[in-house]
Amino acid sequence: MIGAHHDTQCNNTGADDNASAVVALLELARGLVAGRLLRTIRFVSFGAEEQLSVGSAHYVKEHLREISSVAVVLNLDSVASPLGHHWVIRGGTNEFGDWLLKRLARHGLEAVEKAFPMPFADHFPFAAMGVPAVTFMRPNMDSGMRWQHHSAHDNLENVSVPELARVIGAVQGVTRELAQASRLPFRRGVAPEHKAETVRLARELFGFKITR
């Protein structure tokens, strides 16, 4: 599954957050049509991400029976800042993170991994259910934020088409590899060091009934 959120903040153009990722989602759908794939790719644009990932959490609750068949979730959020570093916020096992970073580099995207439970991104509800899931971002501040974040400056003057194209190319390459694999090269589940906090956040913030 490839995801993005289409909502933004009031009085904010939202060119980076999150029109950049919606554009990427559409371009990935166009680019991945060609060729035979073993796995189905689902493209989803979520609403209400700015209200604590409400849309993706609702999706997970409504599709619980299907969640075990979701191999990977690659979520895109604010990926076109002209300055900064590409981040991958990872839910899932360390093995999954290692595999993904190496494959992204092969497809031309050097990224920094940030592995911690992050409920303010649409990959988290899936990760809480054991799905290997990440959110791609491009912050330009050490805190992980962007100076133009949620302001009138989040406009077309402050997005980079070349950086967006790099993300699209790398995600397309990784997605095609995964969609052609008969078996995943990593395990499902949550990294042991993140399990307790992930379960707590999923229960308290989203009302997930997780017993493991």
HUFENVEN-V48998 format. One record per run of one state. SS is the DSSP state (H for helix, E for strand, C for the rest). FROM is the first residue (numbers start at 0). LEN is the number of residues. If there is no record, write none. Layout:
# HUFENVEN-V48998
SS_FROM_LEN / SS_FROM_LEN
This chain:
# HUFENVEN-V48998
C_0_1 / E_1_4 / C_5_9 / H_14_17 / C_31_11 / E_42_4 / C_46_2 / H_48_3 / C_51_2 / H_53_9 / C_62_1 / H_63_4 / C_67_4 / E_71_5 / C_76_8 / E_84_7 / C_91_2 / H_93_13 / C_106_5 / E_111_4 / C_115_8 / H_123_5 / C_128_3 / E_131_8 / C_139_16 / H_155_3 / C_158_2 / H_160_19 / C_179_12 / H_191_15 / C_206_6
